Structures are given as structure tokens and as C-alpha cells.
Amino acid sequence: MSLTHEQLAAAGSAAGMIVIVVCGLLVVAALVAAVRFGIGVRRRESAPRRRSEHPTPPCTGPVREEREMREPNEVPRAGSGGERLTPYQLGNAPSRSSENQTRPRW
């Protein structure tokens, strides 16, 4: 290789290094700006609740689990015409308390 080619190769790598350094500085500047923006947003938010502002259990003590046997409501049968029932004809179908509260044993 001639001296001219060596100088061009050296100049090309220096230009590449400059581009890489400039891109790196841009990435660092973007990260710093993002952190500063996040800090500003955090400052504008309301402060977290104090211990006295948190919900407390009732005076009667903690709420306990309640065990109860439930019975489903029966689905009404379709009329003699055999038409299907639509959801608005069924209405709400919550379960109800069973008369017999003893748990079945298997």
C-alpha cells in the first residue's frame, strides 16, 4: 500500500471513531434528560399516604371468612312451543342460602 492509502485508512477510522463518540454522547444526553424529566414528574405527584391515612380494620376486629352452603336458582324451562329463552328472560340468577347448612361428606 502506498502512503496515501494508509493516510486515508487512518483518517477513515478517526472519522468513524468521532461518529461513534458523538452518538455515544447523544445517547448519554438523552438518558440524562429522561432521568431529569422523571424526577420532575415525581416531584409534581402528590406525596404518598402517611401511616395514619391508610385504611384500618373495623373495631370489631379483622373480617373472618364465612362458610355457607349455597344453592343455585333453577333455570326456567322453555314454554311448550319449544322456543329458546333469551338472557333478558332469565334475569339475574344469583345463588341463595341452602336450608341445610351441613357440609356433604364424601
CYANA upper distance limits for C-alpha pairs under 8 A (distance plus 0.5 A):
  1 MET  CA      5 HIS  CA      6.70
  1 MET  CA      6 GLU  CA      7.40
  2 SER  CA      6 GLU  CA      7.04
  3 LEU  CA      7 GLN  CA      6.74
  4 THR  CA      8 LEU  CA      6.74
  5 HIS  CA      9 ALA  CA      6.65
  6 GLU  CA     10 ALA  CA      6.62
  7 GLN  CA     11 ALA  CA      6.52
  8 LEU  CA     12 GLY  CA      6.51
  9 ALA  CA     13 SER  CA      6.84
 10 ALA  CA     14 ALA  CA      6.78
 11 ALA  CA     15 ALA  CA      6.69
 12 GLY  CA     16 GLY  CA      6.67
 13 SER  CA     17 MET  CA      6.58
 14 ALA  CA     18 ILE  CA      6.70
 15 ALA  CA     19 VAL  CA      6.76
 16 GLY  CA     20 ILE  CA      6.73
 17 MET  CA     21 VAL  CA      6.62
 18 ILE  CA     22 VAL  CA      6.59
 19 VAL  CA     23 CYS  CA      6.63
 20 ILE  CA     24 GLY  CA      6.58
 21 VAL  CA     25 LEU  CA      6.66
 22 VAL  CA     26 LEU  CA      6.74
 23 CYS  CA     27 VAL  CA      6.75
 24 GLY  CA     28 VAL  CA      6.72
 25 LEU  CA     29 ALA  CA      6.55
 26 LEU  CA     30 ALA  CA      6.65
 27 VAL  CA     31 LEU  CA      6.75
 28 VAL  CA     32 VAL  CA      6.68
 29 ALA  CA     33 ALA  CA      6.62
 30 ALA  CA     34 ALA  CA      6.64
 31 LEU  CA     35 VAL  CA      6.75
 32 VAL  CA     36 ARG  CA      6.71
 33 ALA  CA     37 PHE  CA      6.56
 34 ALA  CA     38 GLY  CA      6.64
 35 VAL  CA     39 ILE  CA      6.70
 36 ARG  CA     40 GLY  CA      6.76
 37 PHE  CA     41 VAL  CA      6.77
 38 GLY  CA     42 ARG  CA      6.63
 39 ILE  CA     43 ARG  CA      6.74
 40 GLY  CA     44 ARG  CA      6.94
 41 VAL  CA     45 GLU  CA      7.01
 49 ARG  CA     53 GLU  CA      6.39
 49 ARG  CA     54 HIS  CA      7.30
 50 ARG  CA     54 HIS  CA      7.48
 57 PRO  CA     61 GLY  CA      6.88
 57 PRO  CA     62 PRO  CA      6.25
 57 PRO  CA     63 VAL  CA      8.34
 58 PRO  CA     62 PRO  CA      7.00
 58 PRO  CA     63 VAL  CA      8.32
 68 GLU  CA     97 SER  CA      7.70
 68 GLU  CA    101 GLN  CA      7.17
 69 MET  CA     97 SER  CA      6.77
 69 MET  CA     98 SER  CA      6.14
 69 MET  CA    100 ASN  CA      8.11
 69 MET  CA    101 GLN  CA      5.97
 69 MET  CA    102 THR  CA      8.07
 69 MET  CA    103 ARG  CA      7.70
 70 ARG  CA     95 SER  CA      6.63
 70 ARG  CA     96 ARG  CA      6.03
 70 ARG  CA     97 SER  CA      5.17
 70 ARG  CA     98 SER  CA      5.58
 71 GLU  CA     95 SER  CA      5.97
 71 GLU  CA     96 ARG  CA      5.85
 71 GLU  CA     97 SER  CA      6.54
 71 GLU  CA     98 SER  CA      5.88
 72 PRO  CA     93 ALA  CA      8.25
 72 PRO  CA     94 PRO  CA      7.45
 72 PRO  CA     95 SER  CA      4.90
 72 PRO  CA     96 ARG  CA      6.90
 73 ASN  CA     93 ALA  CA      6.60
 73 ASN  CA     94 PRO  CA      7.20
 73 ASN  CA     95 SER  CA      6.19
 73 ASN  CA     96 ARG  CA      7.60
 75 VAL  CA     90 LEU  CA      7.78
 76 PRO  CA     90 LEU  CA      7.86
 78 ALA  CA     82 GLY  CA      6.41
 78 ALA  CA     83 GLU  CA      6.65
 78 ALA  CA     84 ARG  CA      6.65
 78 ALA  CA     85 LEU  CA      6.70
 79 GLY  CA     83 GLU  CA      7.03
 85 LEU  CA     89 GLN  CA      6.67
 85 LEU  CA     90 LEU  CA      7.57
 86 THR  CA     90 LEU  CA      7.27
 87 PRO  CA     91 GLY  CA      7.27
